[in-house]
């Protein structure tokens, strides 16, 4: 079973930056897509960004030009660099990993990101 461990959340002022990390284990599992989702209070979980094993990326319109998703395949880790943060980016951010052909769909425990105005 794939396990995901997130880190890097915290409190930052508007306009600031944070970098989230998510490490997947064990490394023997094949990963098709990794991504970040977020859930603000009273709202549904929404996609932030995804990246496939071939490097294809996808971003929510609300974070384009501000957030960057990347991976270190040797470490089975996905990162989310968040710049120019806004109060509306405040949410719990969840890491996701999906296996090939729907073999599995794993979630991390979530990390809080709070952006103050």
N, C-alpha and C positions, 0 to 999 in steps of 0.2 A: 504494500500500500504506500502510495506517495504521500509524504508529509512536507508541508510548506511552513517555513518559519520566516516571519516578516520582522523588519526592524527599520528604524529611521523616522518614525512619526514624531510629532511634537507640536509645540506652540511657536508660531512665527508671526511677525507683523506683516500686514499687507505690503506687497512688493518684494517680499523676501523669497528665499529658496529653501527647499528641503530635498533630500534624496532618500527614497525608499528602496530597500533591498528585500529580496525574497529568495531564500535558498531552498531548493528541492532535494529531498533524499528519499530513498537511496539513489545513487547515480546510475544504477543499472536499468532504471525505467526509461523507456523512450518517451520523449515529450514532443507533442505536435505543436501545441500553442501554449504560450504563457501570457498572462495579462494582469491588468489591474482594474478593479472595479471599486466603486465607492457607494456608500449609503449615508445620506444625511438624515437627521432626525425627522421622522414623519414622511420620509420619501422612500421610494423603491430603490433597490440597488441598481446602479447604472454602470455601463461600460466606460472606462476611462481610456485605456489603450491596450492593444494586444500586439504580439509579435510571434510569427511562426518560426518553425525550425529553419526555414529558408530565408528568414530575415524580412519577411513582408510585414509591414506595420500598419496599424489602423488606429486612428484617434477619434475621440469624440470631438465634435465641432467646438465645444466650449473650452477645450484645452489645447487645440492646435496652436502651434507657434510658441507655446509656453512650456509644455511638457515634452519630455523625450523618453521613450522606452528603449531599453537596450538589454543585451544578455551577455553573460560570460559563460559560454557553453562548457568550458573546462570545469567550471565551478557549479554548473547547474543552477545559476543564479540570474534573476531578472531584476533590473533596476528601473526606477522611475525618477527621473530628474525633473523637479517641479520648480519653475522659475516664475517670477511675476505673480506670485500667489495672491488670490483675492479672497475676501471673506466667504464668498459663495463656494469656495473650494473646501470649506470645512466639512469634514465627513470622516467616517471610519473607512479606511482603504483596505481592500481585501485582495490578496494575491490568488491567482487561479492558474492551474495547470491542467491541460487536457491531453489525454493520450491519443494515439492513432486509432482511427476507426471507433471512436467512442469507448475505448477500453476502460478509461477512468476519467473522472472530472473532480479534481481536488481543490480544496479551498484552505487558505491560511486562516489564522485566528483573528486577523484584523489589527490594524494599527491606527490610532487616532491622529488626525491632522486637524489642527485648529489654527485658523488665520484671523488675527485680530485687526480691526480697522483703526 
